[in-house]
Amino acid sequence: MSIIVQKFGGTSVATPAKILAAAARAVAAKRAGHQVVVVVSARGLKTDELIALAKEVSPEPPAREMDMLLATGEQESVALVAMAVQRLGEQSISLTGAQIGIVTDSTHTKARIKSISTERMRNALEAGQIVIAAGFQGVNDRSDITTLGRGGSDTTAVALAAVLKAEVCEIYTDVEGVFTTDPRQVKTARKMPHISYDEILELASMGAGVMHSRSIEFAKKFRVPVLVRPSYSDAAGTLIAPETGRETAVVCGVAVARDEATVSLRDIPDRPGVMSVIFSRMAERKIPIDMIVQNVGRDGLASVSFTVPQDELAETLTAADQAVKQLGAGTVQHGTNLSKISVVGSGMKSHSGVAAQMFTDLAQAGVNLEMITTSDIKISVLVDRNQADTAMRTVHEGFGLSEPLPEGAESDPSRVSRSQIASLPQSELERYVAERLGSMEDIVVSEVRLNDSQSRVTLRNLPDTPGVAMQVFAANALAGVIVDIIVQNVGQSGHSNISFTVNRDDLEQSLEVTKSLLAQWQNTEISCERDIAVLSVHGVGLRTHTGVGEKMFNALSEHNINVQMISTSEICISTVIDIASGQRGLECLEAAFGLT
């Protein structure tokens, strides 16, 4: 008998009528022949009420006691849902995180799952009971209650589906599924019937998805099919699963992260070990760095910029000042009132010109680009926050994401089962998880790639105005040049620098078309390096674990390898180094991440 995990968020159990509706879905699944585990969040605004109450009692409540308090919200919900299931004629049992056997580390208010026992749940399921499990919570090795932080109930649901080898994890929410962008901001946004793990990971942390990154990380690690469905209807929803050979869209979604700040370290030494120092200081404070851009240095000096959530800016500036003091050179600058716009799609891997189209659309809308960073399936730009909505709508329309799907593309995602997914070939990531994962939320770096067939082009002193990047990449696209990594650092004194990599065979063509643009821009310089190596670290958890960059740059520093460029996404960190260090860099990173 197959197991189904169903998760209901706070709005789906906010009232007695909604509690009964959620119970009815669980009962229907049971009577259809499944064993059912239901994961429930705290009702409605209960968590917010408890936080406000705690702050009235104590302006800075202890983290351990906050976990004790907040866990009561889910305990209330599971008891009520269990009562509703029994009213509808089925046996049920409500269980807290501790009763289930969810063991976490001791980081109160944002704990990570170490292990989950399945014995009690399986015994209850075999006895014909529907298990009603409290989301968001667990216990540490001392039996103290812990909570999992933002998105914790989603994380609980997918984690339970993983250990129980459930057929599917159904996430019931107050929207129809996963959309091409936020439908509250763009009314013409289209619901996607399917999306891959990598695509949703690239979108999830920016508010585009209805799930948190941590839950998707679990799904990808353990191959759990996740079906996001509306709680108020029988609509099919959106399936989050591995790529199954279906035709993939060039761009599947657009996302915006609104409250971003930048921190730039300028005129720092351009030598091995510098990035290690910087990111060690950030990791010490567990600062969640997002976009990282390092452009090519000059005259022995380099600059690196990165984005952080606005509310992390003060802590980041403290860490940056410490890094500059340790390096003995450099200055720290910052910027606020910024937003990140990203386009994501697995089809980018085999289509050129995506960056050119995005930059063209934004230029025509008068949107200036503060930073640019790219990966295999994602392009992100930083813009003024006041232009974020314009940028999002412009790009969404430019890639045709408001247009109806082709006939036949709206296949029912609920028909894809875990057994079908299990029949797909295992990736290196999945083999790694099966063989070596210790704690369930360990970071998983699945692969380090070396590309030694690329060249680098750098443009300096470009005007920091709308349309410049558009012209550069449109010219390359028209010439058939495939551009891989693109980085643009934060501008200074009205000028910016852009570097990009191309296949070595395309270098001369790229230089020819790019040089033809320079006459219109006074004092702009172009340079290139024919032979470079690109090292990329790929995996799950690069965003939610803050020490990946630290480990990567430490390893390169220990082997005296200098980093010339950096570009990042949610699932990849790429660096450009000199080609003579390529193989040595590959070997040292494989050793650092245990992949030898």
C-alpha positions in Angstrom: 0.0 0.0 0.0 1.5 3.4 -1.0 2.0 6.2 1.4 0.9 9.8 0.7 2.1 12.8 2.7 -0.3 15.8 2.7 0.7 19.2 4.1 -1.7 21.9 5.0 -0.5 25.4 5.8 -1.9 27.8 8.3 -4.5 29.4 6.1 -5.8 25.9 5.2 -6.6 25.1 8.8 -7.5 28.6 10.0 -11.2 27.9 10.8 -13.3 24.8 11.9 -14.7 24.6 8.4 -11.2 24.5 6.8 -10.0 22.0 9.4 -12.9 19.7 8.4 -12.1 20.2 4.7 -8.4 19.3 5.2 -9.5 16.2 7.2 -11.9 15.3 4.4 -9.0 15.2 1.9 -7.0 12.9 4.1 -10.0 10.6 4.6 -10.6 10.5 0.9 -7.0 9.5 0.2 -7.2 6.8 2.9 -10.4 5.4 1.4 -8.8 5.4 -2.1 -6.3 2.8 -0.7 -3.4 4.9 0.5 -1.7 5.2 3.9 -1.8 8.9 4.8 0.4 11.2 6.8 -0.8 14.7 7.3 1.6 17.5 8.2 0.0 20.6 9.7 1.1 24.2 10.4 -0.1 26.5 13.1 -3.5 27.9 12.4 -3.8 31.2 10.6 -1.9 34.0 12.3 -1.2 31.9 15.5 2.6 32.1 15.1 2.5 35.8 14.7 0.3 36.2 17.7 2.7 34.1 19.8 5.7 36.1 18.7 3.9 39.4 19.5 2.9 38.0 22.9 6.5 36.9 23.7 7.9 40.4 22.8 5.3 42.0 25.2 6.7 39.9 28.0 10.4 40.2 27.0 11.8 42.5 24.3 14.5 39.9 23.6 13.0 36.5 24.5 15.5 33.6 24.8 15.7 31.4 21.7 15.1 28.2 23.6 11.9 29.5 25.2 10.7 30.9 21.9 10.8 27.3 20.5 8.9 26.0 23.5 6.2 28.7 22.9 6.0 28.5 19.1 5.7 24.7 19.0 2.3 25.0 20.8 0.8 26.4 17.6 1.3 23.2 15.7 0.3 21.1 18.7 -3.1 22.9 18.7 -3.5 22.3 15.0 -2.7 18.5 14.9 -5.1 17.8 17.8 -7.9 19.6 16.0 -7.3 17.9 12.7 -7.1 14.5 14.4 -10.5 15.2 16.0 -11.9 16.1 12.6 -10.6 12.9 11.0 -12.2 10.9 13.7 -15.5 12.8 13.3 -15.5 11.7 9.6 -15.2 8.1 10.6 -11.5 7.2 10.3 -8.9 6.5 13.0 -6.2 9.0 13.6 -3.4 10.0 15.9 -1.8 13.4 16.4 2.0 13.4 17.0 4.4 16.2 17.9 7.8 16.4 16.3 9.3 14.7 19.4 6.8 11.9 19.3 7.5 11.3 15.6 11.2 11.1 16.3 12.5 14.2 14.4 16.0 14.8 15.8 17.6 18.2 15.0 20.7 20.1 15.9 20.6 22.6 18.8 20.3 25.8 16.7 17.1 27.1 18.3 14.5 28.9 16.0 16.3 27.6 12.9 17.3 24.0 13.6 18.3 21.5 10.9 17.1 18.0 10.8 19.6 15.3 11.6 17.5 12.2 11.5 13.9 10.9 11.6 12.6 7.7 13.1 9.8 6.0 11.1 8.9 3.2 13.6 6.0 5.0 15.4 4.6 6.4 12.2 4.7 3.0 10.4 3.1 1.2 13.3 0.3 3.7 13.3 -0.2 3.5 9.5 -0.2 -0.3 9.6 -2.9 -0.1 12.3 -5.1 1.8 9.9 -4.6 5.2 11.4 -4.1 8.5 9.6 -1.0 10.1 11.2 -1.4 13.9 11.9 2.1 15.2 12.3 3.2 18.6 13.7 5.2 20.5 11.2 8.0 23.0 12.0 9.4 21.2 15.1 11.6 18.6 16.5 13.9 17.9 19.4 17.6 18.0 19.9 19.8 15.4 21.6 18.9 16.8 25.0 15.2 16.4 24.2 14.7 20.2 24.1 12.1 21.3 21.6 13.5 23.0 18.5 11.8 24.7 15.6 13.0 24.7 12.0 12.5 28.3 11.1 11.0 29.8 7.9 9.2 27.2 5.7 9.6 24.6 8.5 6.3 22.8 7.9 7.1 22.3 4.2 10.5 21.0 5.3 8.9 18.6 7.7 6.5 17.3 5.1 9.1 16.6 2.4 11.5 15.1 5.0 8.8 12.7 6.2 8.0 11.8 2.6 11.7 11.1 2.0 12.1 8.7 5.0 8.8 7.0 4.4 9.5 6.7 0.7 6.0 8.2 0.0 4.5 8.0 -3.4 4.1 11.8 -3.4 4.2 14.8 -1.1 1.1 17.0 -1.6 1.5 20.6 -0.5 -2.0 22.2 -0.1 -1.9 26.0 -0.2 -4.0 29.0 -1.1 -2.8 29.3 -4.7 -3.3 27.1 -7.7 0.3 26.0 -7.9 3.6 27.4 -9.0 3.4 30.3 -11.4 5.7 31.9 -14.0 5.9 34.8 -11.6 4.0 36.2 -8.6 0.4 36.3 -9.8 -0.4 39.0 -7.3 2.0 41.3 -9.2 1.4 40.1 -12.7 -2.2 39.1 -13.3 -1.3 37.3 -16.6 1.2 35.0 -14.8 0.7 31.4 -16.0 0.5 28.3 -13.8 3.1 25.7 -14.7 2.1 22.0 -14.8 5.7 20.9 -14.1 8.9 22.3 -12.9 12.3 20.7 -12.2 14.0 20.7 -8.8 16.8 22.9 -10.1 14.4 25.4 -11.6 12.3 25.7 -8.4 15.5 26.0 -6.3 16.6 28.9 -8.4 13.2 30.6 -7.9 12.2 29.5 -4.4 14.4 31.8 -2.3 13.1 34.9 -4.1 9.4 34.6 -3.3 8.5 33.2 -6.7 7.5 29.8 -5.4 5.1 28.8 -2.7 7.7 26.6 -1.0 11.0 27.4 0.8 14.3 26.3 -0.5 15.0 23.9 2.3 12.0 21.7 1.4 13.0 21.6 -2.2 16.6 20.6 -1.2 15.1 17.6 0.6 13.0 16.7 -2.4 16.0 16.8 -4.8 18.3 14.9 -2.4 15.8 12.1 -1.9 13.9 12.2 -5.2 10.5 13.1 -3.6 7.9 14.1 -6.1 6.1 17.2 -4.7 2.7 18.2 -5.9 1.6 21.8 -5.0 -2.2 22.0 -5.1 -4.9 24.4 -4.0 -6.7 23.6 -0.8 -10.0 25.0 -2.1 -10.4 23.0 -5.3 -9.5 19.8 -7.1 -7.2 21.6 -9.6 -4.2 19.5 -10.6 -1.6 21.9 -9.4 2.2 21.8 -10.2 4.5 18.8 -10.0 8.0 19.5 -8.8 10.2 16.5 -9.9 13.3 15.6 -11.8 13.5 16.5 -15.5 11.9 13.5 -17.3 13.0 14.1 -20.8 10.0 16.4 -21.6 10.7 19.4 -23.7 11.8 22.2 -21.4 11.0 25.9 -21.8 13.9 28.2 -22.5 12.7 30.4 -19.6 10.1 29.0 -17.2 9.8 31.8 -14.6 10.8 35.2 -13.5 11.3 36.1 -9.9 12.1 39.2 -7.8 13.8 39.6 -4.5 12.8 43.1 -3.4 14.8 44.0 -0.3 18.4 43.6 -1.3 21.5 45.5 -0.3 25.0 45.4 -1.8 28.4 45.4 -0.1 31.5 46.1 -2.2 35.1 45.6 -1.1 37.2 47.7 -3.5 40.9 47.9 -4.1 41.6 44.7 -2.2 44.8 42.7 -3.1 44.5 40.6 -6.2 46.2 37.5 -4.8 45.4 34.0 -3.6 43.6 33.8 -0.2 41.8 37.1 -0.4 38.4 35.6 -1.1 39.0 33.0 1.6 39.5 35.7 4.2 36.4 37.6 3.1 34.0 34.6 3.0 35.4 33.2 6.3 34.4 36.4 8.0 30.9 36.1 6.4 30.5 32.4 7.3 31.4 33.1 11.0 28.3 35.3 11.2 26.2 32.9 9.1 25.4 35.7 6.7 23.3 34.4 3.7 25.2 35.9 0.8 23.4 35.8 -2.5 24.8 37.3 -5.7 28.6 37.3 -5.7 30.4 39.1 -8.4 34.2 39.5 -8.7 35.4 41.1 -11.9 38.9 40.8 -13.3 41.5 42.7 -11.3 44.0 45.3 -12.5 47.3 46.7 -11.3 47.4 44.1 -8.4 44.0 45.2 -7.1 40.5 43.7 -7.4 37.0 44.3 -6.2 34.2 42.0 -5.1 30.5 42.8 -4.6 27.7 40.7 -3.2 24.1 41.1 -2.1 22.5 40.3 1.2 19.0 40.7 2.5 18.5 44.3 3.6 18.1 43.3 7.3 21.5 41.6 7.3 23.3 44.7 6.0 24.7 46.0 9.4 26.1 42.6 10.3 27.6 42.2 6.8 29.3 45.6 7.0 30.9 44.6 10.3 32.2 41.4 8.8 33.5 43.2 5.7 35.4 45.8 7.8 37.0 43.0 9.7 38.1 41.3 6.4 39.6 44.6 5.1 41.6 45.1 8.3 42.9 41.5 8.1 43.9 42.0 4.4 45.6 45.3 5.2 44.1 47.1 2.2 40.7 48.0 0.6 37.6 50.0 1.3 34.0 49.0 2.0 31.0 50.5 0.3 27.4 49.6 0.3 24.1 50.3 -1.5 20.5 50.0 -0.6 17.0 50.3 -2.2 17.8 47.5 -4.6 16.0 44.4 -6.0 17.1 41.3 -7.9 15.3 40.2 -11.0 16.1 36.7 -12.3 15.0 34.5 -15.2 15.2 30.8 -14.9 14.9 27.9 -17.3 16.6 24.6 -18.0 16.2 25.3 -21.8 18.9 28.0 -21.4 21.5 25.3 -21.5 20.9 24.7 -25.2 19.7 28.2 -26.4 21.8 31.3 -26.9 20.7 34.9 -26.8 18.7 34.7 -23.6 20.8 37.3 -21.9 20.7 39.5 -24.9 16.9 39.4 -25.0 16.6 40.1 -21.3 18.9 43.0 -21.4 17.2 44.4 -24.5 13.8 44.3 -22.9 15.1 46.0 -19.8 16.9 48.7 -21.7 13.8 49.5 -23.7 11.9 49.9 -20.4 14.7 52.3 -19.2 15.9 50.0 -16.5 19.6 50.3 -15.6 21.5 47.2 -14.4 23.6 47.6 -11.3 25.0 44.0 -11.2 24.8 40.9 -13.4 25.5 37.3 -12.6 24.7 34.0 -14.4 24.6 30.3 -14.2 23.6 27.4 -16.6 19.9 28.0 -16.0 19.7 31.5 -14.5 20.4 35.1 -15.2 20.1 37.6 -12.4 20.4 41.4 -12.5 20.3 44.0 -9.7 18.1 47.0 -10.3 16.8 50.0 -8.4 14.0 48.9 -6.2 11.7 51.5 -7.6 12.0 49.8 -11.0 11.6 46.3 -9.8 7.9 45.9 -10.8 8.5 47.4 -14.2 11.5 45.1 -14.7 9.6 42.0 -13.7 6.6 42.7 -15.9 8.8 43.6 -18.8 10.9 40.5 -18.7 7.8 38.3 -18.1 6.1 39.6 -21.2 9.3 39.6 -23.2 9.7 35.8 -22.8 6.1 35.2 -23.6 5.3 33.8 -20.2 1.8 35.2 -20.2 0.8 33.3 -23.4 -1.2 30.1 -23.1 0.7 26.8 -23.1 0.8 24.8 -26.4 -2.0 22.2 -26.7 -1.1 19.1 -24.8 1.3 20.8 -22.4 -1.3 21.0 -19.6 -1.0 17.3 -18.8 -2.2 16.2 -15.4 0.9 16.5 -13.2 -0.7 14.2 -10.5 -0.3 11.2 -12.8 3.5 11.2 -12.4 4.3 8.8 -9.6 7.3 8.1 -7.4 7.7 4.7 -9.1 8.1 6.5 -12.5 10.6 8.9 -11.0 12.5 6.0 -9.4 12.9 4.4 -12.9 14.9 7.3 -14.1 18.7 6.9 -14.0 20.3 8.1 -10.8 22.4 11.2 -10.9 25.8 11.7 -9.2 23.9 13.7 -6.5 21.5 10.9 -5.8 24.2 8.3 -5.6 26.1 10.5 -3.2 23.1 10.9 -1.0 22.4 7.2 -1.0 26.0 6.3 0.0 27.4 9.1 2.1 24.8 11.6 3.6 25.2 11.6 7.4 22.7 14.2 8.7 19.6 14.7 6.6 20.2 18.4 6.1 23.9 18.1 5.3 25.0 20.2 2.5 25.5 18.1 -0.7 28.1 19.2 -3.2 27.5 16.7 -5.9 30.0 17.7 -8.5 32.9 20.0 -9.3 33.3 20.8 -13.0 36.3 22.0 -14.9 35.8 23.8 -18.2 39.2 24.5 -19.8 37.9 25.4 -23.3 36.8 29.0 -22.7 38.2 32.5 -23.1 37.5 35.7 -21.2 36.6 39.2 -22.6 36.6 42.2 -20.3 35.2 45.7 -21.0 36.2 48.5 -18.7 34.9 52.1 -18.2 31.5 51.4 -19.9 28.8 54.0 -19.3 26.7 53.0 -16.3 23.4 53.6 -18.3 20.5 51.5 -19.6 21.2 49.7 -22.9 24.9 49.2 -22.7 24.7 45.5 -21.7 22.0 45.1 -24.3 24.2 46.2 -27.1 27.2 44.1 -26.0 25.2 40.8 -25.8 22.9 41.4 -28.7 25.9 41.9 -30.9 27.4 38.6 -29.7 24.1 36.8 -30.0 23.6 38.0 -33.6 27.1 36.8 -34.4 26.3 33.3 -33.1 28.6 33.6 -30.1 27.5 31.6 -27.1 28.2 33.5 -23.9 28.6 31.5 -20.7 29.4 33.4 -17.5 28.6 37.1 -17.3 29.6 39.4 -14.5 29.0 43.1 -14.0 30.2 44.6 -10.7 28.5 47.6 -9.0 29.3 50.7 -11.0 31.6 53.5 -9.7 31.8 57.2 -10.8 29.2 56.6 -13.6 31.2 53.7 -15.1 31.0 49.9 -14.9 33.0 46.9 -16.0 31.6 43.8 -17.7 33.4 40.5 -18.2 32.1 37.4 -19.9 33.4 34.0 -21.1 32.9 32.4 -24.5 34.0 29.2 -26.2 37.7 29.6 -27.2 36.7 29.0 -30.8 34.4 32.0 -30.7 36.9 34.4 -29.1 38.0 36.2 -32.3 34.4 36.6 -33.5 33.3 38.0 -30.1 36.2 40.5 -30.1 35.4 41.6 -33.6 31.7 42.4 -32.9 32.4 43.8 -29.4 35.1 46.1 -30.6 32.8 47.5 -33.3 30.7 49.0 -30.4 33.4 50.8 -28.6 33.6 53.9 -30.8 30.4 55.2 -29.3 31.7 54.9 -25.7 34.6 57.3 -24.9 37.5 55.8 -22.9 36.1 52.3 -22.9 38.8 49.6 -23.0 38.7 46.0 -24.1 41.0 43.1 -23.1 40.9 39.4 -23.3 42.5 36.2 -22.0 42.5 33.4 -24.5 43.2 30.5 -22.1 41.2 30.3 -18.8 39.8 27.6 -16.6 36.3 27.7 -15.2 35.7 25.8 -11.9 32.1 25.3 -10.9 30.8 23.8 -7.6 27.3 22.3 -8.0 25.0 21.1 -5.3 22.0 21.4 -3.0 22.2 23.7 0.0 24.6 26.3 -1.4 22.1 29.1 -0.6 20.8 27.9 2.8 24.3 26.8 4.1 26.6 29.8 4.6 29.9 28.0 4.5 30.2 26.7 0.9 32.0 29.7 -0.5 34.3 29.7 2.6 35.2 26.0 2.0 35.7 26.6 -1.7 37.9 29.6 -1.4 39.9 28.2 1.5 40.8 25.2 -0.6 41.9 27.3 -3.5 43.9 29.5 -1.2 45.7 26.6 0.4 46.8 25.6 -3.1 47.9 29.2 -4.0 45.3 29.5 -6.7 44.1 33.0 -7.4 40.4 33.7 -8.2 39.9 36.1 -11.1 36.1 36.1 -11.5 33.2 34.8 -9.4 29.6 34.2 -10.5 26.9 32.5 -8.4 23.4 31.1 -8.3 21.3 29.1 -5.8 22.9 25.8 -7.0 26.3 26.8 -8.4 29.3 28.9 -7.6 31.6 29.4 -10.6 35.1 30.9 -10.6 37.6 31.8 -13.3 41.2 30.9 -12.7 44.3 30.7 -14.8 44.4 27.6 -17.1 47.6 26.3 -15.6 45.9 25.9 -12.3 42.8 24.2 -13.7 43.5 20.5 -13.0 45.1 21.3 -9.6 42.0 23.4 -8.7 39.6 20.6 -9.7 41.5 18.1 -7.6 41.7 20.3 -4.5 38.0 21.1 -4.6 37.0 17.5 -5.1 39.1 16.7 -2.0 37.6 19.6 0.0 34.1 18.4 -0.7 34.8 14.7 -0.3 34.3 13.8 -3.9 37.6 12.1 -4.6 
